[in-house]
Amino acid sequence: MTYAHPMLRPNCWTRFREWVLVWMCGGMLGALAADAAIGSYNAGISPIKPILFTIAVVFLCITVSLVNKPRLCLATLGIALLPIIRLFDAAALRRFDSSSQDQVTMDLARMILVLIAIIAALSTEKWRETALWAAVSAMLLTTGSEIAEMLGLVKFTSIPGRYSGFNSHPNFPPVLLCEMLGIIFALSKNFRFNCLMIGVAVPGVALTYGRSGMIVLALMCGTYVLLNARRNFGFLLIVTIIVLPLVGVGVAVLQSGTQQGVMKDKNTADRLEAIYNLDFDKLKSPERVKDLNDAWEAASKKPLLGHGTGISGTLFAPHNEYVSLWLEMGIPGLVLFICIWLWLITRSVFTGGNAGYLVFALIAYTPFGQGRMEVPHYSLAMITVACVLWPKRYQFTLRSLKAAQQVTHPRPQPLSHQG
């Protein structure tokens, strides 16, 4: 095959590798973040085993990043520190041992591979476009799967009356959607597009009947819209006229979802009533309070070094990431966890609020979240926030000492005489 112009071939190759990076790697990372592979496999929709999909994503992201001249953001190594320590604790030290510890270790190892793949993909020149498309596709898959479940086309949820989509548990979609929306706010300056993605997130959070999710989403979106309202007043006025009837329809759908024939689902009905009335007593969960107290009591028995990685989620469910880390890794793990948040907050403040919404979305769920370090969307959000806050990149090259000396002290060339 011949080319009409000598520069056509390299330009085609550049466009092709960048297209694969952004659309294929970004899309597959989005599907991984949305748990689309595991959700569709468990529901009997897809025959592809989730581990095979994960390996394919990791292989593709690393391979494609290598041909896109990766340059590492060193801050991502700081994000990877705590997951690596937890894997070492679970696999090598094995301070907590149970019949499910091998599965815990495998889950942690899987997430390290996913973390490496995300770091590789976001170490490229087109990392912003890749992360943005990953976040958008994760939101579309999550909300789309919940709507499909609401319409009765498929069943994913493990809690009747609350829709979960691919994630199988309704507590996870609100966390994912808020984190992905934070990525979009950090990477996209297009207010109208961002409002469209808010429209994608709202039904995805509402259909889970998640109390904390609705509160965090309302704070994020309310603040974002208010801070940009003056520059986009006309657009917001039109959106308000269109959206208000849709809100009424959405409320009616949520209320009808609390009915099971002639019976009323007390769990979802109470959740909806608490959110509408801002009843903070009803917003509290007595079961979660008991779980938190039990985990706190267990952590206080070994406060210094903890019981070992794996005990939180196996024997205890504190629904609080601080207590969870303290329970597993003691004071050193808890201090490291807190230092990471202080590190991100300080950097965001000193860079003029860069990635502020994403930092908020990540930190907002720490008081009532659990197990986020074992899920891909958390890794995607954390690596993205590190890349946004620390834009400087470093490229590592291997070359001999002699070559390096020649670059530093080039050999003088003889002068040519022209006469």
Kinemage of the C-alpha trace (Angstrom):
@kinemage 1
@onewidth
@group {chain A} dominant
@subgroup {mainchain}
@vectorlist {calphas} color= white
{ca met a 1} P 0.000 0.000 0.000
{ca thr a 2} L 1.380 3.421 -0.916
{ca tyr a 3} L 0.628 6.850 0.461
{ca ala a 4} L 0.220 10.034 -1.543
{ca his a 5} L 2.003 12.105 1.076
{ca pro a 6} L 5.020 11.020 3.190
{ca met a 7} L 3.474 12.498 6.359
{ca leu a 8} L 0.154 10.660 6.025
{ca arg a 9} L 1.264 7.358 7.575
{ca pro a 10} L 2.585 8.665 10.918
{ca asn a 11} L -0.438 10.965 11.281
{ca cys a 12} L -2.793 8.027 10.770
{ca trp a 13} L -0.899 5.970 13.356
{ca thr a 14} L -1.021 8.809 15.884
{ca arg a 15} L -4.737 9.302 15.413
{ca phe a 16} L -5.378 5.562 15.629
{ca arg a 17} L -3.460 4.983 18.877
{ca glu a 18} L -5.068 8.030 20.458
{ca trp a 19} L -8.525 6.842 19.333
{ca val a 20} L -7.918 3.413 20.875
{ca leu a 21} L -6.691 5.029 24.094
{ca val a 22} L -9.578 7.448 24.538
{ca trp a 23} L -12.552 5.495 23.245
{ca met a 24} L -11.612 1.861 23.797
{ca cys a 25} L -9.528 2.093 26.980
{ca gly a 26} L -11.747 4.857 28.381
{ca gly a 27} L -14.917 2.943 27.568
{ca met a 28} L -13.612 -0.302 29.056
{ca leu a 29} L -12.486 1.502 32.208
{ca gly a 30} L -15.970 3.005 32.422
{ca ala a 31} L -17.549 -0.441 32.080
{ca leu a 32} L -15.170 -1.753 34.731
{ca ala a 33} L -16.074 1.130 37.058
{ca ala a 34} L -19.791 0.472 36.531
{ca asp a 35} L -19.350 -3.253 37.272
{ca ala a 36} L -21.008 -3.936 33.929
{ca ala a 37} L -19.128 -7.207 33.386
{ca ile a 38} L -19.860 -8.732 36.780
{ca gly a 39} L -23.436 -7.416 36.860
{ca ser a 40} L -24.347 -8.728 33.417
{ca tyr a 41} L -22.625 -12.052 34.117
{ca asn a 42} L -24.472 -12.578 37.410
{ca ala a 43} L -27.771 -11.664 35.730
{ca gly a 44} L -27.145 -14.182 32.949
{ca ile a 45} L -26.926 -11.524 30.244
{ca ser a 46} L -23.264 -11.993 29.307
{ca pro a 47} L -21.224 -15.234 29.155
{ca ile a 48} L -17.923 -13.377 29.704
{ca lys a 49} L -16.442 -14.056 33.133
{ca pro a 50} L -15.628 -10.846 35.041
{ca ile a 51} L -12.014 -11.870 35.708
{ca leu a 52} L -11.400 -12.328 31.973
{ca phe a 53} L -12.846 -8.886 31.271
{ca thr a 54} L -10.636 -7.366 33.982
{ca ile a 55} L -7.510 -9.013 32.555
{ca ala a 56} L -8.438 -7.772 29.066
{ca val a 57} L -8.868 -4.196 30.353
{ca val a 58} L -5.562 -4.280 32.230
{ca phe a 59} L -3.692 -5.709 29.222
{ca leu a 60} L -5.235 -3.235 26.769
{ca cys a 61} L -4.640 -0.162 28.956
{ca ile a 62} L -0.998 -1.020 29.675
{ca thr a 63} L -0.226 -1.974 26.057
{ca val a 64} L -1.906 1.074 24.535
{ca ser a 65} L -0.310 3.430 27.065
{ca leu a 66} L 3.166 2.144 26.136
{ca val a 67} L 2.698 3.206 22.510
{ca asn a 68} L 1.336 6.597 23.604
{ca lys a 69} L 4.567 7.725 25.271
{ca pro a 70} L 3.485 7.570 28.952
{ca arg a 71} L 4.726 10.142 31.441
{ca leu a 72} L 4.047 9.328 35.081
{ca cys a 73} L 2.299 11.569 37.587
{ca leu a 74} L 4.239 10.785 40.762
{ca ala a 75} L 1.281 11.651 42.983
{ca thr a 76} L -0.491 8.515 41.727
{ca leu a 77} L 2.136 6.437 43.521
{ca gly a 78} L 1.018 8.057 46.778
{ca ile a 79} L -2.572 7.059 46.001
{ca ala a 80} L -1.435 3.452 45.400
{ca leu a 81} L 0.462 3.228 48.705
{ca leu a 82} L -2.452 2.297 50.987
{ca pro a 83} L -3.920 -0.381 48.656
{ca ile a 84} L -0.456 -1.983 48.328
{ca ile a 85} L 0.013 -2.045 52.115
{ca arg a 86} L -3.425 -3.620 52.569
{ca leu a 87} L -2.609 -6.316 50.004
{ca phe a 88} L 0.707 -7.074 51.741
{ca asp a 89} L -1.077 -7.272 55.090
{ca ala a 90} L -3.730 -9.652 53.744
{ca ala a 91} L -1.465 -11.860 51.608
{ca ala a 92} L 1.859 -11.967 53.455
{ca leu a 93} L 1.230 -11.047 57.104
{ca arg a 94} L -2.247 -12.608 57.115
{ca arg a 95} L -2.993 -11.259 60.592
{ca phe a 96} L -6.677 -11.941 60.114
{ca asp a 97} L -7.471 -15.410 58.859
{ca ser a 98} L -10.810 -16.855 57.881
{ca ser a 99} L -12.315 -19.181 55.309
{ca ser a 100} L -12.857 -16.212 52.966
{ca gln a 101} L -9.389 -14.660 53.363
{ca asp a 102} L -8.129 -16.107 50.067
{ca gln a 103} L -11.028 -14.395 48.292
{ca val a 104} L -10.223 -11.131 50.110
{ca thr a 105} L -6.611 -11.393 48.947
{ca met a 106} L -7.672 -12.095 45.366
{ca asp a 107} L -10.012 -9.088 45.388
{ca leu a 108} L -7.228 -6.825 46.663
{ca ala a 109} L -4.774 -8.195 44.070
{ca arg a 110} L -7.344 -7.608 41.338
{ca met a 111} L -7.720 -4.007 42.418
{ca ile a 112} L -3.957 -3.470 42.319
{ca leu a 113} L -3.989 -4.633 38.693
{ca val a 114} L -6.894 -2.279 37.948
{ca leu a 115} L -5.035 0.535 39.697
{ca ile a 116} L -1.947 -0.076 37.554
{ca ala a 117} L -4.075 -0.070 34.401
{ca ile a 118} L -5.710 3.236 35.350
{ca ile a 119} L -2.352 4.825 36.193
{ca ala a 120} L -1.000 3.642 32.829
{ca ala a 121} L -3.958 4.997 30.853
{ca leu a 122} L -3.881 8.352 32.664
{ca ser a 123} L -0.109 8.717 32.195
{ca thr a 124} L -0.598 9.531 28.529
{ca glu a 125} L -0.996 12.837 26.721
{ca lys a 126} L -4.718 12.234 26.154
{ca trp a 127} L -5.428 11.312 29.766
{ca arg a 128} L -8.080 13.994 30.230
{ca glu a 129} L -10.178 12.755 27.332
{ca thr a 130} L -9.716 9.137 28.477
{ca ala a 131} L -10.787 9.824 32.072
{ca leu a 132} L -13.712 11.971 30.923
{ca trp a 133} L -15.090 9.293 28.598
{ca ala a 134} L -14.582 6.632 31.286
{ca ala a 135} L -16.638 8.704 33.739
{ca val a 136} L -19.398 9.426 31.198
{ca ser a 137} L -19.689 5.785 30.104
{ca ala a 138} L -19.746 4.600 33.741
{ca met a 139} L -22.635 6.970 34.496
{ca leu a 140} L -24.583 5.981 31.391
{ca leu a 141} L -24.158 2.267 32.128
{ca thr a 142} L -25.115 2.641 35.792
{ca thr a 143} L -28.225 4.772 35.321
{ca gly a 144} L -29.226 2.846 32.192
{ca ser a 145} L -29.049 -0.494 33.982
{ca glu a 146} L -31.152 0.874 36.867
{ca ile a 147} L -33.822 2.132 34.456
{ca ala a 148} L -33.826 -1.256 32.715
{ca glu a 149} L -34.316 -2.887 36.097
{ca met a 150} L -37.141 -0.496 36.984
{ca leu a 151} L -38.884 -1.373 33.708
{ca gly a 152} L -38.704 -5.053 34.647
{ca leu a 153} L -36.359 -6.020 31.804
{ca val a 154} L -33.746 -7.534 34.115
{ca lys a 155} L -33.063 -8.008 37.818
{ca phe a 156} L -29.801 -6.967 39.483
{ca thr a 157} L -30.639 -5.778 43.007
{ca ser a 158} L -30.029 -7.738 46.187
{ca ile a 159} L -32.554 -5.628 48.154
{ca pro a 160} L -36.188 -5.768 46.963
{ca gly a 161} L -37.795 -2.383 46.378
{ca arg a 162} L -34.506 -0.603 45.666
{ca tyr a 163} L -32.869 -0.633 42.230
{ca ser a 164} L -29.130 -1.136 41.927
{ca gly a 165} L -28.278 -1.739 38.280
{ca phe a 166} L -25.066 -3.589 37.501
{ca asn a 167} L -23.685 -2.905 40.981
{ca ser a 168} L -26.099 -5.430 42.592
{ca his a 169} L -26.258 -3.451 45.863
{ca pro a 170} L -28.222 -0.150 45.858
{ca asn a 171} L -25.727 1.555 48.170
{ca phe a 172} L -23.018 1.629 45.488
{ca pro a 173} L -24.578 3.494 42.491
{ca pro a 174} L -24.941 6.847 44.337
{ca val a 175} L -21.276 6.725 45.355
{ca leu a 176} L -20.199 5.880 41.811
{ca leu a 177} L -22.399 8.527 40.198
{ca cys a 178} L -21.213 11.303 42.517
{ca glu a 179} L -17.563 10.357 42.003
{ca met a 180} L -17.938 10.213 38.216
{ca leu a 181} L -19.805 13.520 38.230
{ca gly a 182} L -16.910 14.977 40.222
{ca ile a 183} L -14.519 13.789 37.488
{ca ile a 184} L -16.678 15.453 34.833
{ca phe a 185} L -16.813 18.739 36.754
{ca ala a 186} L -13.014 18.628 37.115
{ca leu a 187} L -12.272 17.900 33.450
{ca ser a 188} L -15.110 19.566 31.521
{ca lys a 189} L -15.646 23.326 31.372
{ca asn a 190} L -18.835 22.970 29.317
{ca phe a 191} L -21.640 23.979 31.687
{ca arg a 192} L -24.422 22.670 29.452
{ca phe a 193} L -22.792 19.284 29.023
{ca asn a 194} L -22.204 19.073 32.768
{ca cys a 195} L -25.864 19.860 33.409
{ca leu a 196} L -26.783 17.041 31.030
{ca met a 197} L -24.666 14.651 33.092
{ca ile a 198} L -26.405 15.912 36.244
{ca gly a 199} L -29.612 14.861 34.511
{ca val a 200} L -28.107 11.390 34.053
{ca ala a 201} L -27.015 11.166 37.688
{ca val a 202} L -30.280 12.261 39.324
{ca pro a 203} L -32.468 9.272 38.310
{ca gly a 204} L -29.551 6.915 38.946
{ca val a 205} L -29.298 8.102 42.549
{ca ala a 206} L -33.056 8.482 43.100
{ca leu a 207} L -33.908 4.932 42.006
{ca thr a 208} L -31.682 3.483 44.739
{ca tyr a 209} L -33.643 5.353 47.463
{ca gly a 210} L -30.248 6.092 48.981
{ca arg a 211} L -30.470 8.730 51.693
{ca ser a 212} L -26.819 9.734 51.859
{ca gly a 213} L -26.525 9.572 48.075
{ca met a 214} L -29.345 12.045 47.505
{ca ile a 215} L -27.912 14.446 50.077
{ca val a 216} L -24.375 14.380 48.631
{ca leu a 217} L -25.669 14.735 45.067
{ca ala a 218} L -27.924 17.656 46.047
{ca leu a 219} L -25.026 19.470 47.744
{ca met a 220} L -22.692 18.903 44.791
{ca cys a 221} L -25.108 19.860 42.049
{ca gly a 222} L -26.738 22.705 43.981
{ca thr a 223} L -23.372 24.334 44.651
{ca tyr a 224} L -22.174 23.821 41.080
{ca val a 225} L -25.323 25.309 39.524
{ca leu a 226} L -25.455 28.269 41.924
{ca leu a 227} L -21.812 29.192 41.322
{ca asn a 228} L -22.385 29.143 37.548
{ca ala a 229} L -25.933 30.528 37.483
{ca arg a 230} L -25.051 34.138 36.760
{ca arg a 231} L -23.169 33.316 33.546
{ca asn a 232} L -25.824 30.853 32.376
{ca phe a 233} L -29.067 32.424 33.583
{ca gly a 234} L -30.990 32.103 30.294
{ca phe a 235} L -30.025 28.473 29.832
{ca leu a 236} L -30.985 27.628 33.417
{ca leu a 237} L -34.361 29.350 32.994
{ca ile a 238} L -35.179 27.179 29.976
{ca val a 239} L -33.944 24.040 31.760
{ca thr a 240} L -36.086 24.839 34.796
{ca ile a 241} L -39.222 25.154 32.658
{ca ile a 242} L -38.495 21.785 31.034
{ca val a 243} L -37.313 19.944 34.139
{ca leu a 244} L -40.048 20.893 36.631
{ca pro a 245} L -42.714 18.646 35.030
{ca leu a 246} L -40.149 15.834 34.816
{ca val a 247} L -39.424 16.206 38.520
{ca gly a 248} L -43.118 15.742 39.264
{ca val a 249} L -43.177 12.595 37.137
{ca gly a 250} L -40.034 11.319 38.868
{ca val a 251} L -41.512 11.851 42.330
{ca ala a 252} L -44.629 9.977 41.282
{ca val a 253} L -42.498 7.090 40.002
{ca leu a 254} L -40.550 6.925 43.262
{ca gln a 255} L -43.742 6.959 45.306
{ca ser a 256} L -45.277 4.219 43.172
{ca gly a 257} L -42.104 2.210 43.716
{ca thr a 258} L -42.907 2.011 47.415
{ca gln a 259} L -46.084 0.069 46.600
{ca gln a 260} L -46.040 -3.706 46.143
{ca gly a 261} L -49.520 -4.407 44.868
{ca val a 262} L -51.852 -3.290 47.668
{ca met a 263} L -49.015 -3.538 50.215
{ca lys a 264} L -46.576 -0.768 51.032
{ca asp a 265} L -42.797 -1.307 51.210
{ca lys a 266} L -42.022 0.286 54.573
{ca asn a 267} L -38.263 0.482 53.944
{ca thr a 268} L -38.448 2.507 50.734
{ca ala a 269} L -41.465 4.501 51.934
{ca asp a 270} L -39.655 5.576 55.115
{ca arg a 271} L -36.526 6.459 53.138
{ca leu a 272} L -38.523 8.614 50.727
{ca glu a 273} L -40.441 10.337 53.505
{ca ala a 274} L -37.244 11.079 55.433
{ca ile a 275} L -35.635 12.664 52.372
{ca tyr a 276} L -38.684 14.755 51.445
{ca asn a 277} L -39.173 16.062 54.980
{ca leu a 278} L -35.467 16.285 55.866
{ca asp a 279} L -36.273 14.234 58.964
{ca phe a 280} L -32.798 13.593 60.351
{ca asp a 281} L -34.069 11.086 62.898
{ca lys a 282} L -35.511 8.954 60.111
{ca leu a 283} L -32.435 9.522 57.976
{ca lys a 284} L -30.477 7.605 60.586
{ca ser a 285} L -30.373 3.829 60.303
{ca pro a 286} L -30.613 1.950 63.653
{ca glu a 287} L -29.003 -1.109 62.039
{ca arg a 288} L -26.017 0.928 60.881
{ca val a 289} L -25.620 2.552 64.283
{ca lys a 290} L -25.427 -0.905 65.878
{ca asp a 291} L -22.946 -2.127 63.244
{ca leu a 292} L -20.777 0.934 63.837
{ca asn a 293} L -20.829 0.443 67.619
{ca asp a 294} L -19.870 -3.223 67.260
{ca ala a 295} L -16.952 -2.369 64.963
{ca trp a 296} L -15.821 0.457 67.254
{ca glu a 297} L -15.803 -1.900 70.227
{ca ala a 298} L -13.784 -4.485 68.277
{ca ala a 299} L -11.280 -1.857 67.095
{ca ser a 300} L -10.770 -0.610 70.649
{ca lys a 301} L -9.576 -4.082 71.669
{ca lys a 302} L -6.571 -3.797 69.304
{ca pro a 303} L -6.261 -0.054 68.763
{ca leu a 304} L -2.567 0.110 67.884
{ca leu a 305} L -2.144 -2.362 64.981
{ca gly a 306} L -5.692 -3.564 64.345
{ca his a 307} L -6.967 -7.072 63.640
{ca gly a 308} L -5.716 -7.350 60.059
{ca thr a 309} L -7.002 -6.590 56.567
{ca gly a 310} L -10.160 -8.509 55.750
{ca ile a 311} L -11.968 -8.425 59.065
{ca ser a 312} L -13.999 -5.375 57.985
{ca gly a 313} L -16.571 -6.719 55.600
{ca thr a 314} L -16.146 -10.297 56.797
{ca leu a 315} L -17.028 -10.135 60.500
{ca phe a 316} L -17.920 -6.453 60.843
{ca ala a 317} L -19.671 -3.861 58.681
{ca pro a 318} L -19.034 -0.454 60.297
{ca his a 319} L -20.264 1.612 57.298
{ca asn a 320} L -17.549 4.096 58.206
{ca glu a 321} L -14.211 4.118 56.416
{ca tyr a 322} L -12.300 5.590 59.342
{ca val a 323} L -13.484 2.911 61.746
{ca ser a 324} L -12.992 0.268 59.048
{ca leu a 325} L -9.319 1.232 58.541
{ca trp a 326} L -8.750 1.504 62.290
{ca leu a 327} L -10.312 -1.936 62.795
{ca glu a 328} L -8.094 -3.517 60.148
{ca met a 329} L -4.776 -1.648 60.259
{ca gly a 330} L -4.813 0.145 63.578
{ca ile a 331} L -3.627 3.685 64.167
{ca pro a 332} L -0.902 3.682 61.423
{ca gly a 333} L -3.457 2.762 58.748
{ca leu a 334} L -5.970 5.302 60.039
{ca val a 335} L -3.341 8.071 60.136
{ca leu a 336} L -2.209 7.272 56.588
{ca phe a 337} L -5.818 7.341 55.388
{ca ile a 338} L -6.472 10.730 57.006
{ca cys a 339} L -3.174 12.131 55.688
{ca ile a 340} L -4.171 11.242 52.127
{ca trp a 341} L -7.360 13.307 52.464
{ca leu a 342} L -5.516 16.228 54.056
{ca trp a 343} L -2.979 16.024 51.221
{ca leu a 344} L -5.699 16.253 48.568
{ca ile a 345} L -7.668 18.985 50.346
{ca thr a 346} L -4.574 21.144 50.882
{ca arg a 347} L -3.470 20.795 47.276
{ca ser a 348} L -6.955 21.620 46.000
{ca val a 349} L -7.138 24.741 48.164
{ca phe a 350} L -3.677 25.951 47.103
{ca thr a 351} L -4.512 25.448 43.416
{ca gly a 352} L -7.621 27.625 43.603
{ca gly a 353} L -10.170 24.899 44.247
{ca asn a 354} L -9.033 22.603 41.439
{ca ala a 355} L -11.017 19.322 41.417
{ca gly a 356} L -12.893 20.596 44.462
{ca tyr a 357} L -16.138 18.820 43.578
{ca leu a 358} L -14.292 15.550 43.027
{ca val a 359} L -12.454 15.842 46.347
{ca phe a 360} L -15.785 16.558 48.038
{ca ala a 361} L -17.463 13.557 46.374
{ca leu a 362} L -14.648 11.298 47.545
{ca ile a 363} L -14.531 12.557 51.119
{ca ala a 364} L -18.293 12.960 51.614
{ca tyr a 365} L -18.865 9.206 51.705
{ca thr a 366} L -16.083 8.375 54.187
{ca pro a 367} L -18.358 8.712 57.298
{ca phe a 368} L -20.924 6.233 55.955
{ca gly a 369} L -19.055 4.244 53.293
{ca gln a 370} L -17.205 0.968 53.357
{ca gly a 371} L -15.152 -1.172 50.995
{ca arg a 372} L -14.556 1.525 48.358
{ca met a 373} L -10.899 0.559 48.000
{ca glu a 374} L -12.053 -2.782 46.591
{ca val a 375} L -14.070 -1.246 43.720
{ca pro a 376} L -12.748 0.172 40.405
{ca his a 377} L -14.713 3.460 40.390
{ca tyr a 378} L -12.929 4.601 43.555
{ca ser a 379} L -9.518 3.923 41.970
{ca leu a 380} L -10.525 5.796 38.818
{ca ala a 381} L -11.667 8.809 40.860
{ca met a 382} L -8.560 8.836 43.078
{ca ile a 383} L -6.075 8.565 40.212
{ca thr a 384} L -7.948 11.255 38.279
{ca val a 385} L -7.897 13.693 41.172
{ca ala a 386} L -4.157 13.126 41.601
{ca cys a 387} L -3.548 13.799 37.887
{ca val a 388} L -5.632 16.988 37.994
{ca leu a 389} L -3.983 18.376 41.116
{ca trp a 390} L -0.416 17.444 40.107
{ca pro a 391} L -0.210 18.058 36.333
{ca lys a 392} L 3.591 17.772 36.169
{ca arg a 393} L 4.723 14.517 34.554
{ca tyr a 394} L 7.958 12.537 34.498
{ca gln a 395} L 9.228 10.259 31.756
{ca phe a 396} L 11.594 7.425 32.612
{ca thr a 397} L 14.105 6.286 29.985
{ca leu a 398} L 16.764 3.593 30.020
{ca arg a 399} L 20.095 4.392 28.389
{ca ser a 400} L 23.763 3.645 29.011
{ca leu a 401} L 26.062 5.826 31.095
{ca lys a 402} L 28.176 6.554 28.032
{ca ala a 403} L 25.162 7.821 26.081
{ca ala a 404} L 24.099 9.992 29.019
{ca gln a 405} L 27.595 11.496 29.227
{ca gln a 406} L 27.557 12.273 25.514
{ca val a 407} L 24.254 14.132 25.957
{ca thr a 408} L 25.627 16.065 28.933
{ca his a 409} L 29.075 16.713 27.387
{ca pro a 410} L 28.791 16.378 23.616
{ca arg a 411} L 32.006 15.755 21.695
{ca pro a 412} L 33.199 18.929 19.875
{ca gln a 413} L 32.840 18.754 16.111
{ca pro a 414} L 35.686 19.897 13.831
{ca leu a 415} L 35.211 23.238 12.207
{ca ser a 416} L 34.743 23.167 8.469
{ca his a 417} L 36.410 25.764 6.316
{ca gln a 418} L 34.493 27.219 3.461
{ca gly a 419} L 36.409 29.113 0.917
